[in-house]
Amino acid sequence: MITDTRPLVEINQQAISLLYKELGVVDAVRFLKQFTQGFGDYTKEREEIFANMTVEELVNEIEKMRKLKK
C-alpha cells in the first residue's frame, strides 16, 4: 500500500483541530502543554531569587500569600 506523504504542518493543523473538536479548547491546550519544554534555567533563577532567604523566610512568605488569597 503506497500513500502520499502530507506536509507535517498540515498533519499538525488537522490534529489540533481534532483535539479541539473532541476535547474542547481548554482540555486540548492542557494536553498540548505537556509537550512544551519551556525556557530558561529555573534552577539558576531560583538560586538567584532566593539566595538571601532562609527556609523559614520562604515559608512565611508562602503563608502570607495564601492568607491574601482567602
N, C-alpha and C positions, 0 to 999 in steps of 0.2 A: 504494500500500500504506500503510495507516494502522496505526500501532502505538501502544499506550498507553505513556506515559512513566512509568517507575517512579521512585520517590524515589532520590536519589543514595546515601543511606545503605544502601538495600537492594542497590544495584549494588555498592557498596564491600564489603559483607559477603560477597556472592557471589564477588566477585573474590578477596578474601583467602582464602576457603575453597578456591577452586580452586587458588590458588597453594600453599597448604599441602598440598593433596592431591597436586599434580603435582610440586612441588619439595621438599617436606618443610619442616618448620618453620624449620630453621636457614637454608636457602638462600632461603626466602621472606622471612624477616626481613632477610637480607643484601640481597636485591633491593629491598625497600621502603625500606631505609635510604638508598639512593641518592637518594631524592627528598625527604629531610628537609633543611631549611635549617639546622638547628642554632640556636644562640642565642649572644648575646654579641658582643663585638668582639675577636676573637683578636689582631688587630694591636695594639690598645691594651693589652690584657692582657699580651701578650708584651713590649712595651716597658717596662711597669711591673715585671714579674717579673725580667727580665734586665737592667735598667737599669744596675746596678753591676757587671756581669760582662763580662770580656773574652772574645773568641772562644776564646782558649787555655783560660780557666777553664771555659767551657762544654764544650769538647772533653774536658777532664779529667773533668768530672762525668759525661759520657756514657760514657766509658771505664770509670769506676768502676762505674756501674750495669750495664754489660754484663758485667763480671767477677763481680758479685754474682749475676747470673742463671745463671751456669755452675755 
